[in-house]
Amino acid sequence: MKPIFNENLLISLKTKIFVKKQVMNNLNVYLEKFKNKKTLVILDEYLKNNQKKRTYINKSLKFIKNKKIIINSFYEPTFLDLEKIIKSIKGTKFELIIGIGGGSTIDVAKGLSVSINYKKNIRNLQGIDKFNHDSIPVVAIPSIFGSGAEITPSAVFINEKTKIKGGINSEKVQPKYAFLDPYLAKSKNLRQHATCAFDALVHSLESYESNISNNFTKSFALNGSIKVISGLKLLNKNELEALTLIAEGSIYSIISLMHSEQSLAGAASYPLAAYYGYNHALCGANFIDKSLKFFNIKNKKYLNDVIYKLYDLGIIKNRNIKSLIDELKMIKNEYMIENIMLKKSDITFLANQIIKMPMIKHTPIKINKNDILQFLNYV
């Protein structure tokens, strides 16, 4: 929930969150009351094809006797994708939905929790509190950390007709439980882990200086930034410890964002995904340094408290924003994160889309279309 009257403290969180290596071994205890419930499991396609992870998941869910497993292969899911899944399970009444996978798979689980029993066009669900019926309880188990989808009251889909990427936004889609298990997340694809971690950094760094941030959001954003960057620097040395840091950091970061707002890098990610098909986290990785540079030019004190803390902890080399930007660029180079190349016509089109994004109202300073063009043109 965003601040309404610039409250100093406003907390809205109903998800029970567990972060622990091999926490899935204890699901039978945490979810004991659901063991006899008719359960729908939405499993990421990547996990289905990984025998070791699939065995771990099957063992963890063995206590749930009555379950149906659906494989999700949709990466930036549309409402049409959601309709296809609903059609495949038509006629079955579920009492629990478990989403296991990346942010998109968890969004599919959350979307299904309200759309399975919705009788109208499910595209009408996009927006804030667009339905009145009860949702099916959701358990979220991310296999990669960064999006924070496991605790947000939003299930994000692209309306393939209007090209609008936006959420089914309601506390009713917020998961009841979130289990973040670094052991499940372990992977040889460190590039993907690094890319997704940048999504969390967009949440923390941009929400810190939002015009609706407060002491509560700033403390979470600061801790999120510290943990995520520390995890990224450790990723190729001690993966389990690094993933634990990134998991914790992503939770701090998304809690900050849920009570504050992101700005230019976050805003750019939505039209880039909807119109060009880019992965949301990749967009954040590409544009966070541009966002930092833009706002620092406008205000030399931008993120000063974060910069000083990162320097004091030895996370960055110098006490300025350039040092943070350089650190993020080194991480992107180390993990060979893809660069998004935009044509001049793309930049103009994107600027027209970004200026319409709701979070633009909450940037640290008032910005216009020319400011956005300047931001997009940074190298």
C-alpha positions in Angstrom: 0.0 0.0 0.0 1.4 3.4 -1.0 1.3 6.3 1.4 -1.9 8.3 1.2 -1.1 11.4 3.3 2.7 11.2 3.6 2.5 9.0 6.7 5.9 8.4 8.4 5.0 4.7 8.9 2.6 2.6 7.0 2.9 -1.2 6.8 0.7 -3.4 4.7 2.0 -7.0 4.5 0.1 -10.2 5.0 2.5 -12.8 3.5 4.4 -15.1 5.9 7.9 -15.0 4.6 10.6 -17.7 5.2 14.2 -17.5 3.9 16.4 -20.5 4.6 18.6 -23.0 2.8 16.5 -26.2 2.2 13.4 -24.6 3.8 11.3 -26.7 1.4 12.2 -29.8 3.5 9.9 -28.4 6.1 6.9 -27.5 3.9 4.9 -30.4 5.5 5.1 -28.6 8.8 4.5 -25.1 7.6 1.6 -26.1 5.3 0.2 -29.0 7.4 -3.3 -27.6 7.3 -3.3 -27.8 3.5 -2.3 -31.5 3.2 -5.8 -32.7 2.3 -6.7 -29.8 0.1 -7.2 -30.1 -3.7 -4.0 -28.3 -4.9 -2.9 -26.9 -8.2 0.8 -26.6 -8.6 2.2 -24.2 -11.3 5.7 -25.4 -12.1 8.2 -23.4 -14.1 9.2 -25.3 -17.3 12.9 -24.9 -16.4 12.3 -26.8 -13.2 10.4 -29.5 -14.9 13.4 -30.2 -17.2 15.9 -30.2 -14.3 15.8 -33.7 -12.8 17.6 -32.8 -9.6 15.4 -29.9 -8.8 12.2 -31.8 -9.9 13.2 -34.6 -7.4 13.7 -32.1 -4.6 10.3 -30.4 -5.4 8.5 -33.8 -5.6 9.9 -34.9 -2.2 8.9 -31.5 -0.6 5.3 -31.7 -1.9 4.8 -35.4 -1.2 2.7 -34.7 1.9 0.0 -33.1 -0.4 -1.9 -36.1 -1.6 -4.4 -34.5 -4.0 -2.6 -32.3 -6.4 -2.4 -31.5 -10.1 0.8 -30.1 -11.7 0.6 -27.7 -14.6 3.8 -26.6 -16.4 4.2 -22.9 -17.1 6.2 -22.0 -20.2 5.1 -18.4 -20.5 7.8 -15.9 -19.7 6.1 -12.5 -20.0 2.6 -13.9 -19.7 -0.4 -12.4 -21.4 -4.1 -12.7 -20.5 -4.4 -15.0 -23.5 -1.8 -17.3 -21.9 -3.8 -17.3 -18.7 -6.9 -18.2 -20.6 -5.2 -21.2 -22.1 -4.3 -22.5 -18.6 -7.8 -21.9 -17.3 -9.2 -23.9 -20.2 -6.8 -26.8 -19.5 -8.1 -27.1 -15.9 -11.8 -26.3 -16.5 -14.2 -28.0 -14.2 -11.7 -28.7 -11.4 -12.2 -26.9 -8.0 -9.0 -26.1 -6.3 -8.5 -25.1 -2.6 -4.8 -24.1 -2.9 -2.4 -22.9 -5.6 1.3 -23.3 -5.3 3.5 -21.4 -7.7 7.1 -22.6 -8.1 9.5 -20.8 -10.4 10.4 -17.3 -11.6 8.3 -14.2 -11.2 6.2 -14.9 -14.2 5.3 -18.4 -13.0 4.3 -16.9 -9.6 2.3 -14.2 -11.3 0.5 -16.9 -13.2 -0.3 -18.7 -9.9 -1.6 -15.4 -8.4 -3.6 -14.6 -11.6 -5.2 -18.0 -11.5 -6.2 -17.6 -7.9 -8.9 -15.0 -9.0 -9.4 -15.7 -12.7 -10.4 -19.4 -12.4 -13.7 -18.5 -10.8 -14.2 -15.2 -12.8 -17.1 -15.4 -15.2 -16.3 -12.4 -17.4 -13.4 -11.4 -19.7 -10.4 -11.8 -17.4 -8.8 -8.6 -19.0 -11.3 -6.7 -16.9 -9.3 -7.8 -13.9 -6.4 -5.5 -14.8 -6.4 -2.6 -12.4 -7.1 -2.1 -8.7 -9.7 -4.2 -6.9 -11.6 -5.1 -10.1 -13.4 -8.1 -8.5 -15.3 -9.0 -5.4 -15.2 -12.8 -5.1 -12.8 -14.6 -2.8 -9.5 -15.8 -4.2 -7.9 -19.2 -3.9 -5.0 -19.1 -1.3 -1.5 -19.0 -2.9 1.8 -20.3 -1.8 4.8 -18.8 -3.7 8.2 -20.5 -4.0 10.6 -18.5 -6.2 13.4 -20.4 -7.9 15.2 -17.2 -8.6 15.3 -14.0 -6.6 14.7 -10.3 -7.6 11.2 -9.7 -8.7 9.6 -9.9 -5.3 6.5 -11.4 -6.9 6.3 -13.9 -4.1 4.9 -11.3 -1.7 3.3 -8.5 -3.8 -0.5 -7.9 -4.0 -0.3 -7.9 -7.8 -0.2 -10.4 -10.7 1.3 -8.8 -13.8 0.1 -9.6 -17.3 0.3 -8.1 -20.7 -3.0 -7.3 -22.4 -2.1 -8.6 -25.8 -4.9 -6.4 -27.4 -4.0 -3.0 -25.8 -0.3 -3.8 -25.2 -0.7 -2.6 -21.6 1.5 -4.4 -19.1 -0.1 -4.1 -15.7 -1.3 -5.9 -12.6 -4.4 -7.6 -11.3 -4.0 -5.5 -8.1 -5.6 -6.6 -4.9 -4.7 -7.9 -1.5 -6.7 -11.0 -2.5 -3.9 -12.1 -4.9 -1.1 -11.6 -2.3 0.3 -15.0 -1.4 -0.3 -16.4 2.1 3.1 -17.9 2.3 6.5 -17.3 0.5 9.3 -19.7 0.8 12.7 -18.5 -0.5 15.1 -21.5 -0.7 18.6 -20.7 -2.0 19.2 -24.5 -2.4 16.3 -24.7 -4.9 17.7 -21.6 -6.7 21.2 -23.0 -7.2 22.1 -23.0 -10.8 25.0 -22.9 -13.2 23.4 -20.0 -15.0 24.8 -17.2 -12.8 24.1 -14.7 -15.5 20.3 -15.2 -15.0 20.7 -14.8 -11.2 22.7 -11.6 -11.7 20.1 -10.2 -14.2 17.2 -10.9 -11.9 19.0 -9.4 -8.9 19.1 -6.1 -10.8 15.3 -6.1 -10.7 15.6 -5.9 -6.9 18.2 -3.1 -7.2 15.8 -1.0 -9.3 13.2 -1.5 -6.5 15.5 -0.5 -3.7 17.6 2.3 -5.3 14.8 4.0 -7.1 12.2 3.7 -4.3 14.7 5.2 -1.8 14.4 8.7 -3.3 10.7 8.6 -4.4 8.7 11.6 -3.4 6.4 9.3 -1.3 9.3 7.5 0.5 9.7 7.8 4.2 12.0 6.6 7.0 10.4 3.1 6.9 10.8 2.6 3.2 14.3 4.1 3.2 15.5 1.7 5.8 14.3 -1.3 3.8 15.6 0.1 0.5 19.0 0.7 2.1 19.2 -2.8 3.5 18.0 -4.3 0.2 20.7 -2.4 -1.7 23.4 -3.6 0.6 22.4 -7.2 0.6 21.8 -7.5 -3.2 25.0 -5.8 -4.2 26.9 -7.8 -1.6 25.3 -11.0 -3.0 26.2 -10.1 -6.6 29.9 -9.5 -5.6 29.9 -12.9 -3.9 28.0 -14.9 -6.5 30.9 -16.6 -8.4 32.7 -17.4 -5.1 30.0 -18.8 -2.7 26.8 -19.2 -4.6 24.6 -20.4 -1.7 25.7 -17.6 0.6 25.3 -15.1 -2.3 21.8 -16.3 -3.1 20.8 -16.0 0.5 21.9 -12.4 0.5 20.1 -11.7 -2.8 16.9 -13.5 -1.5 16.9 -11.4 1.7 17.8 -8.2 -0.3 15.0 -8.8 -2.8 12.5 -9.0 0.1 13.7 -5.8 1.7 13.7 -4.1 -1.7 10.1 -5.2 -2.7 8.7 -4.2 0.7 10.2 -0.7 0.2 8.7 -0.6 -3.3 5.3 -1.7 -2.1 5.2 1.3 0.2 7.0 3.7 -2.1 7.6 3.8 -5.9 10.2 3.3 -8.5 11.0 5.8 -11.3 12.7 5.9 -14.7 14.3 2.4 -14.9 11.2 0.8 -13.5 9.0 2.8 -15.8 11.0 2.0 -18.9 10.8 -1.8 -18.2 7.0 -2.0 -18.8 6.8 -0.7 -22.4 10.0 -2.5 -23.3 8.5 -5.8 -22.2 5.0 -5.1 -23.7 6.1 -3.8 -27.1 9.5 -5.3 -27.7 9.4 -8.5 -25.7 12.4 -7.8 -23.5 12.6 -9.5 -20.1 11.6 -7.2 -17.3 14.7 -7.8 -15.2 17.0 -7.3 -18.2 15.4 -3.9 -18.8 16.2 -2.9 -15.2 19.8 -4.1 -15.5 20.2 -2.0 -18.6 18.6 1.2 -17.3 19.3 1.5 -13.6 22.8 3.1 -14.1 21.2 5.6 -16.6 18.6 6.4 -14.0 21.2 7.0 -11.3 23.2 9.2 -13.7 20.2 11.3 -14.7 19.0 12.0 -11.2 22.5 12.7 -9.9 23.0 15.4 -12.6 19.7 17.0 -11.5 20.6 16.7 -7.8 24.1 16.1 -6.6 22.8 14.8 -3.2 20.8 12.1 -4.9 21.2 8.8 -2.9 24.0 10.3 -0.8 23.0 8.3 2.3 23.0 5.1 0.4 26.4 5.9 -1.3 28.0 6.8 2.1 26.8 3.5 3.6 27.9 1.4 0.7 31.3 3.1 0.9 31.6 2.7 4.7 30.9 -1.1 4.3 33.6 -1.4 1.5 31.0 -2.3 -1.1 32.0 0.5 -3.4 35.5 2.1 -3.8 34.7 5.8 -3.5 32.1 8.0 -1.8 30.2 9.1 -4.9 27.5 7.9 -7.3 30.0 7.3 -10.1 31.6 4.6 -8.0 28.3 2.8 -7.6 27.6 3.1 -11.3 31.1 1.7 -12.1 30.5 -1.2 -9.7 27.2 -2.1 -11.3 28.7 -1.9 -14.8 31.6 -4.3 -13.7 29.0 -6.8 -12.4 27.1 -6.6 -15.7 30.3 -7.1 -17.6 31.4 -10.0 -15.4 28.1 -11.9 -16.0 27.9 -10.7 -19.7 24.4 -9.2 -19.2 23.0 -8.3 -22.6 22.9 -4.7 -23.7 19.6 -3.4 -25.1 20.2 -1.3 -28.2 17.6 1.2 -29.1 17.0 2.9 -32.4 16.2 6.6 -32.5 12.6 5.9 -33.5 12.4 3.4 -30.5 13.6 6.1 -28.1 11.0 8.5 -29.2 8.2 5.9 -29.0 9.4 4.7 -25.6 9.5 8.3 -24.2 5.9 8.7 -25.2 5.0 5.5 -23.3 7.1 6.1 -20.2 5.7 9.6 -19.6 2.3 7.9 -19.1 3.5 5.5 -16.5 1.9 6.1 -13.0 5.3 6.0 -11.2 6.4 9.1 -13.1 4.2 11.1 -10.8 6.5 10.0 -7.9 10.0 10.6 -9.2 12.3 12.6 -6.9 11.9 15.7 -9.1 9.2 16.6 -11.6 10.3 15.3 -15.1 8.9 15.9 -18.6 9.3 14.1 -21.9 12.6 15.9 -22.8 14.0 14.6 -19.5 13.0 11.0 -20.5 14.6 11.4 -23.9 17.8 12.6 -22.2 17.7 9.5 -19.9 17.1 7.1 -22.7 20.0 8.6 -24.8 22.6 8.0 -22.1 25.3 5.6 -23.2 
